[in-house]
Amino acid sequence: MASVHTGAGLLSAKATRRRVMQASISGALGLSASWALDTLAKAAPAILRGSSRQTIKLVNWFQSDPERSAAWATLINQFNTSQKDYKVVMGGWSAEAYANEVLLQAQEGSINADLILLLPELGPRLMRLGLLSAIDDVIAKVGVHPTKAHDFMRMNGQLYGLSMVEVPFALIYNQQVLARASISKPASTIEEWQSQLKRLTHKNHRYGIWWPNAKSEIGSWWFQLQEFCLAYDTVWAVGQTPLLNTDKIIKGLELWKTQYTHSMPAGATFEQAYKLFSHGQIAEVFDVPAAMAVYYKQTPVYQHLRSAPPPWPTKKSLSRLHPLSIVAGTSKLDGAKAFVEFMAMPSHMAQLMQRCLDVVPPYPEIWQEPSFKKYMAAQNWAAGYQEIVAVPFPNVMGDFIDYNAEFGNIVSHNLQKALFSKWSIADAMDRAQQQAIALGTRVFH
């Protein structure tokens, strides 16, 4: 069965692609879990050997992801054997539980770890709470230059995390299907895009595009729907002020609705859309590069897949960057810094990316690694992800980033009203605006 990398775990495409999106949207449900050392001991016993060295705890959500967990275990084992002072061990919780568990600890004022991998929803919150330590001295020592996508992890001029996996959105298209419709390359403007989708769509046989739209999976809509604020170069909120009934947001959602009405397999679930796309019956999807792992060597369609930036003038696209950070107040600061330095080295980062099938480098110096150049040259589908102008996901949410799930539910449920009733998008977003204002009143005051 095919699997999907999300930056939050590798899960089977049949039943868990929906879970991947829901975990990203909601920060998950959260059941208490202890450090996963028993599992790690079986996978990488060398990490756990020795008792004289200082133990550095790294908390993450990779335990249920065999490939990514194995890649990290390999790098950790290399670090542990490269010196005699420190021993890094992995622990944490599942992707579904991760955000809640971290936030529960944050509410107590400390994180029970020395190092932490963060979802983009969590990074700014922990940074503002003073629970992370700046890493500028480490980055300067290694001599790399983190991309602008890291800016959401900066405060008062200091950097509080370095990306270990970044997953921006781009258009993934089947070049064979486009060619059959006499389309030589994907659109570069919204108008051209709509025209191409019309040519590509022959309902009940082939569809131009698919976005999450099944009523049964509405919890997953927001993960990709949030991209549409960038179609007309705006944001969902500024500070504590939602912008849901502004002209640009309404135009963006009207664009989504037009595609839903004319170019999508309406009501198709993730599993159904995967099958349609795999058989060339959907021409385009909009997704993170990790989604390519679903198709890699699993379906005949893989060889025909390519990517392109969003078809609007700015080429802006949301990017979900997952930083490695040092927990503030750790008594093992030197060891934590030593590990961040190790992971930040271009040769080690190149190895991690190749093992995890990632394609967005956290800094330009990684391109100097011959192995990485060779690896990227083999990823024929990755060009679009290099062309986008990355916008860190938290940057479009204002202060509502800390309440992303609640905000997304408001947008998605009201958009659904506009699809299945006589409401216009403007009517639906007027209602959504009032609900978002009420949300802000509850959480900010």
URJO-V74831 format. One record per helix or strand of 2 or more residues. SS is the DSSP state (H for helix, E for strand). FROM is the first residue (numbers start at 1). LEN is the number of residues. If there is no record, write none. Layout:
# URJO-V74831
SS/FROM/LEN + SS/FROM/LEN
This chain:
# URJO-V74831
E/3/3 + E/10/3 + H/13/14 + H/37/7 + H/45/4 + E/54/7 + H/62/3 + H/66/17 + E/86/7 + H/95/13 + E/115/3 + H/120/9 + E/132/2 + H/136/7 + H/148/6 + E/154/2 + E/158/2 + E/162/13 + H/175/6 + H/190/11 + E/206/5 + H/215/15 + E/237/2 + E/241/2 + H/247/16 + H/270/9 + E/282/7 + H/289/7 + H/300/5 + E/305/4 + E/316/12 + H/333/12 + H/346/11 + H/364/5 + H/370/8 + H/383/5 + E/389/4 + H/393/4 + H/398/23 + H/425/20
